Amino acid sequence: MKSLNFGRMKVVALKEFRQIGRDRRSLGIYIFLPIFMLLMFGYALTYDVKEVRLGILDQSRTADSREFISKFTETEFFAYGMTVDRYGDADYLLDKRIVVAILVIPPDFSRSILAGTESRVQILVDGSNANEATQVQSYFSLITSQFNQKFRMDFLARNGQNQYLPMDIRPRIWYNPELRSSRYLVPGLIVYIMMLLAVISTAVSIVREKERRTLEQLMISPIKPAELILGKTIPYLIISLIAAYGILTAAWFLFGATVAGSHLYLFLIVLLFLIGALGLGLLISTIAPNQSVAFMIAAFVSVLPTILLSGFIFPIESMHPFLQAISLVIPGRYFLEALRFIIIKGAGPEAWWPDLVGLIVFVAIVLGITRTKLNQLIR
């Protein structure tokens, strides 16, 4: 570090800041993309299923059946769609997706309840969206179980029996008690935006110098390769750090998502990942002949794997074993797991140290290869 001239590094960094300021398209991406993606992912991409349009086929038409129906329509999970009179109407309603599910109550519903016998209630669900259908079944089972419990206790009371329950289940959800998808998606969004900004921006930076034939001028100047590399990457490192904390601030303001763990650990893990991502961008810049190719390579090797194989949207445990093996070389996987431990659970390094090791290995390999390639390019 003693051989580095920080004055020359500062000149290169200021030059890069001016270039970013003149490039309005890039500046717009750096400023508005994180906020736009937060709004899109926070409000549009959600695993929560609410306000499911529910059709009703009530063949009993009794006070008991109406009470049972109200248990569905009074929740946030279901919304009243329409009432049908014939079983044959179910196909039309589900085919046209006028309703997502149809609750079918048999004619003997009330009589069976009063007699203490089984009544077969049916739920017809549109299964074209597997995730939605699965959650609708879960909600149906939960509401039906609660309704069954009420009538079971009433039946026992009428017959003078003790209302004994062998188990008293009281679930308690840790870390995300409201079960909000936005809180779960914020760390993944940070990973996605950081990878997008850091890799693509630096990949285009060096290539831009090659296209404008200014790299040759830098090569014959007193600036050393290490000073050029650091001067080029420091502006994007600062911008990416600002974007990361901008996302956290906006997530707190919009969704109430807070950082449960140490902000120091958060800063260090973000900084480590950004160093590796910036190095990956520089490595791409040494290979790509122009900015268009650099952008496509950067998107292919960073953005797509981050979305598909990091666990951001699809759980890694549910993937094919081959894809799970590939995900081991995706740095976004380790960064995302560490962020979720820190932001959601508030855990310390003892919980996410394997992810820290994975990031350190990624940074070491990328920076080693990048240094070799850049020295060959500049010299």
MOMO-V957835 format. One record per helix or strand of 2 or more residues. SS is the DSSP state (H for helix, E for strand). FROM is the first residue (numbers start at 1). TO is the last residue. If there is no record, write none. Layout:
BEGIN
ss=(SS:SS)
from=(FROM:FROM)
to=(TO:TO)
END
This chain:
BEGIN
ss=(H:H:E:H:E:H:E:H:E:H:H:H:H:H:H:H:H:H:H)
from=(6:24:52:63:78:89:101:109:122:130:181:215:225:263:291:316:321:331:349)
to=(22:44:58:73:83:95:105:115:125:158:211:219:255:287:309:318:329:345:378)
END
